[in-house]
Amino acid sequence: MKTLQFNFIVLMLMLSSAAWSGLYWVGNSATCTGSNVYGTLDQALFVAALNGDPQDEIRLTNTVAYTGNGNGSYTLTDWSSTGAGVLTLVGGYTDCFGAVSGRTFVGDTANAIFEVNTNNESSSEVTFRNIQMSLTSATRAMVLSGGAVVTLDNVLVSSNQSGIVVSGGAFLDVLANSLIEFNGNTSNILGGGIYCTGQNSTVLLRGRVHRNQGLRGGNLHIRTGCYLEIKDGVRIEGRGTLAGLDAVEGAGLYVDNGGEVFADGRANRVIFDGNKAENGGAIYINGTSSFVLLQNTHINGSEAEDGSAIYANGGGNGTPQLIMDQTTDCNLLFRCSEIQNSRYLNSVVAVDDSMIQLQRTVIEQSDYLGTNLAAGLITSYTNSRVRLNRVGMIRNEAYAMLRFTTNDLFEVSHLTMADNSWTFDGSNSRVAVVLAGAINIQNSLITGSSGIDNRSAGASFAGGCNLIDNDFDWPSGFYHLGAAQLINPAAGDARQLAASPGVDMCLQDNFVWSSEIDIENQAAPVNENTNPQGMPGQSGGLYDAGFDEVYDNIGEDEFLLTVQKEGRGEGVVISNPSGISCGVDCSEVYFNGTIVTLFASPTAGNDFAGWLNCPLVNQDGECLTSVESSHTIRAVFQPDDLIYFDGFE
């Protein structure tokens, strides 16, 4: 491996020659002439490190080969603005001084293709652009350590013994135009695509990760203080229906021993697609200090014996080891957070001595691959805790939705279960197969079920206000029998129609952790005025059973407050309690008698001129109104240079 080492004598010799520019070319052709053109990347790096410029760019042409142990491996140390200079390596040039076309190949070596690290500087900042790193037989194609700060811009890391390692506080940013694929194996590699470890090590993933393999973590392995942030639109892909495995555990992502992961999905979601493992097809998380937050994430087509989508292990049951939820950034109705088309033998979600929380998430169209066993879609093992809030379980093949055993606790609120079936006899799925443990289920809607399979005399049941269609093995006092009316469950839409008996059925659940924002990101409750409150259900009930709140007809217990902006100026009005941010959202439904305070903030170059139709303006210029009917309040904004009728501004 070529490590750039300089001594005082060489430095003085170089400084005695002509002054160096911060832009260099590597090439060998008739066009490649000039004082800033070099025949090898080594030579260009050597000169760039000594020129004193805070930034250096080296352009690689395809007139030179960057392969083999001699020319396919480089170590980049102390490339910072106060050291050798912040470095950018740009490939893709067919010849010197020409245009970019494609990527430049670097690799085919027995060593790491690039190592980026620090020695005397706090950072080594390198951007790789238009480069392909392939065919290393070393442990990793790229090794980042210490203060390395690396950006991959239109980079392909492909077909290596394994991909990238980030350690010791290094930082890696994989841009959206980069691809990491076909690296690793399932025998001895941890994280075939990216392996990250060490306190303050960070990976920012914007690019695609495709069909890498590893023993634990086919595509990604995050551990021991490393933080991974997966940005919106990223796809983490496995082999799908092809033979073989992407990993033994965690084909898409393996998180261990204090690793932290945030899947920051927005309008385009984060996608885990077609990942296959023995356990934890898409995600395997292990250890008490490990944590995964999945926001607007779609887990599709994953496969494993146990936990085909998610396997959570050894996290303890005190705090969630994994949370899956959605936000308002996604506009896919009720499919912003989704587990779909999973293929499994024992479970789609497995929880073993751990705690997870699934919220505003749909699990649908799971395929059972095993023999006639009483498997549960979500299965917990000893000492586990599972929280489900506004989760939909729709069109799955499963004996039961839930399965739990000794010292396990399921806390379930606003679950919707519809159109699930058992493969072997064509019957409807059970709500749960109970071997031991406890369940508290509230405000849920169960339709097309075969009741509960309770195999334990000591299991504990609690809850209430559940609308069910089959009371087999249900304890009395926890349910109301009735047939829910749904939009089209056979097509995956299990939201209730306004006339369904589960509408306006329940009081608020008693779980302090649950959300009162439904699967469509709507606030709950609202009064559907064509459906009586708590009939069936709890007297005065306004909350709909199940994962969705029907908004068809707002009843008289709630009223609509609207803000209308007037004048020629610009500004924003927000409310307390929250709900209005106008600008964007200028109306909100509030309970009868709610006191709402409106705050007006003009944008730059504008003034707030006052309120119209506001019953009370306080000394701070805020509007206070009691919502006892639907009404509109107007906020007037004017440009700050407006000339009034009296000639003054």
Buried (B, 14 or more C-beta within 10 A) or exposed (E): BBEBEEEEEEEEEBEEEEEBBBBBBBBBBEBBEEEBBBEBBBEBBBBBBBBEBEBBBBBBBBBBBBBEEEBBBBBBBBBBEEBBBBBBBBBBBBBBBBEBEBBBBBBBBEBBBBBBBBEEBEBBBBBBBBBBBBBBEBBBBBBBBBBBBBBBBBBBBBBBBBBBBBBBBBBBBBBBBBBBBBBBBBEEBBBBBBBBBBEEBBBBBBBBBBBBBBBBBBBBBBBBBBBBBBBBBBBBBBBBEEEEBBBBBBBBBBBBBBBBBBBBBBEBBBBBBBBBBBBBBBBBBBBBBBBBBBBBBBBBBBBBBBBBBBBBBBBBBEEBBBBBBBBEBBEBEBBBBBBBBBBBBBBBBBBBBBBBBBBBBBBBBBBBBEEEEBBBBBBBBEBBBBBBBBBBBBBBBBBBBBBBBBBBBBBBBBBBBBBBBBBEEEEBBBBBBBBBBBBBBBBBBBBBBBBBBBEBEEBEBBBBBBBBBBBEBBBEEBBBEBEBBBEEBEEBBBBBBBEBBBBBBBBBBEBEEBBBBBBBBBBBBBBBBEBBBBEBBBEEBBBBBBBBBBBBEBBEBBBBBBBBBEBEBBBBBBBEEEBBBBBEBBBBBBBEEBEBBBBBEBEEEBBBBBBEEBEEEEEEEBBBBEBEEBEEBBBBBBBEEEEEEEEEE
